[in-house]
Amino acid sequence: MKNNKKRFLFYLEQLNSVILKSIEIYNSSPINNPVEIIYKNNARTFLFQLQGLARIENKIGINKKICNGLLLEFKSIEDALGKYDYWYDLLEKNKNWNISIEIEEYFKQQLFIQVGLIEQLLIKHKWINKNKENVNEYNEIGYLNYKRKNKQNKNI
């Protein structure tokens, strides 16, 4: 089971580095969308891997309560990134389509809604926080919480 802990930590650290990178890029130029940076740097894949490991441990592991909580957290963020992916892809394809401005604005609105949802999930799970100026900041607590949960779980 040691390999499961290593795998979990590997993907957790990959996810953490993507989130940290997105906040650094955002802070260097707020015109950059941190969610888009997270999306373009493969965070969804890392979340999917973490979700899969948590799902396996939830079925066969000892600490099902910890794993079920992890599964729900990773799945909620990954699902939101999946919806972001859908609207982002429609906007990218729109560049080659000749559709009305109203439809394009609808796609942008839906994408913006997903950005807000993803930001709220990252805040909820303590990966980021908003400072007094309402600017995103990296929050180390999310990463440390997952590392702690990983240590608590004897099976992961």
Phi, psi and omega in degrees: 000349179299324180298325178296319177297317180296317178299313180301312180295324178300308182290327176297316179292325176297314178299314180301317181294325178293316180295315178300315179299318181297321180290321178298316179295317179300315181291332178286333178203099185301352175292337178286137178270116183298327179293320178297322178295317177299314180298312184287345180257026167072022180299328181298322178295316179296319177295320179296318178296315178297320178299316179297316179297319178294323179295317179298311181296327178296327180278319188243354186276175181274315185266070184296327181297315179296312183295322179295319177297317178297316180303312181295320180294310181295320181295319182296318179290317181295319178298317179296321176294328176296319177292321176300315179304317181300308183288324177298316180296318177299319178294320179296317178293331180300333180299332181261352179263160176248073181253167185291158179296326180299317179292318178299318179296324177297316177301316179296320179297316179295321177296317179298321177299317180294323177302313179298318180296315180296316177300317179296321178294319179293326175290314181303318183267011171064035172273328177224167169215168178255133177275186183298332179271011180064034179253139179294138174228149175292140177236111183294342185300320180302310180299314182294324177299317180292322176297319179296316178298323178298318179292324180293328183278113181291339186266328184300000000 
